[in-house]
Amino acid sequence: MAKILKWNQFMITEILNNQKLVKNYSTRISEDIQRISPSAKFRDTLTIVNLKEEECVEVEKILKSWEKRLQNEDFVFSWMRNDSCFAADRISYLVFFKSKNTRRIKPHRYVFHCSSSPKEDILKFGLTPKASSESKQWNNSALKYEPAIFATNGFGNLWNPGSIIYQIDTANIKNKWYEDLNFEPGTSNAIMTYEPILPEHITALTLDEFEKLRKNNIQSSTQTIEDLKLKLDTSIKDGDLETLKSLIDEHKDYFGGSKKLLNLSLQGVDMSALLSKSSKFGALSTFKYLYDNFRVDSKNPEVVVFPLLMKSEQYKNFEVFDFLKKEISAIYKKLSPDELKQTIQKRIKFISYDNKNPQTLELLQGLNNLK
């Protein structure tokens, strides 16, 4: 039992909003199954293992019952039998909790949907949301979803490209778009909407036509990115916080829609480089905005903060330097005495070569006396 709850805590944090509720349901479902199968075990991937064939009918009754009871929740509950598991596990079932309303997405001007449905019908009647149970290809209990239309946001990888490709112009439709519920947040360009799309917003494309559009888009995006870089640099040097925020918000697509630095070096826009420039030339307001929103979530924040501290002193950006002195001091105070000693000795040795950071050296020597 402990294993399934431990996995749930991780999975729910990533995908679902109501963590306590789903954890409670998981516990109750587990208890129901163990009443009829005391030998059943629940392991790391929300898999029920060690079932006997004669127990499966009752297990499926329990899962179907819970599927019905949870159909009005804000998540999708689904399950599937898995006969490909190791023999030692006997028979197993996979259990899934997926949020119905994932993170809202502002789509690109054009998104792309692939379908094997008759082309004439789509161009005449448009696209209608369909559930997984209505699909021949996706009628899989593991992929269960309510009536929806799925698409690729922009010119990324297509799903099912062997079928006809439909370009959807989102400029004049009011549909709300969400991340695809079958993916963990921020890991895919797959999106979905629960609303129909009228035929006047849809254009059928061959794969060759799509690839030509993709090539043209890459060429125009390159110029857009270079212009964006220049404007970002200017706003940092001018200390223009409002313009900086506006530029980043307006071009979220280039940043992967995430405030994680590891996801932000996309499409040629490197936020770590912007943060470094801001430590040299930026006003404190623009630096703090970038620092608070786009620095790496690192297990060792010292390796992120210390180079910024050095640059701010070398370029005489003392407002930023004073801010970072407090940050690095707080980081060092959390280290053990041995860790603190090793880290500071390494840093003192590093900056003593060129003597460009006298104030940083003085700071380190003072911190070296911390208990």
Summary of the structure (lengths in Angstrom):
residues: 371
radius of gyration: 26.7
end to end distance: 43.7
largest distance: 77.8
contacts: 1070
relative contact order: 0.06
helix: 53%
strand: 16%
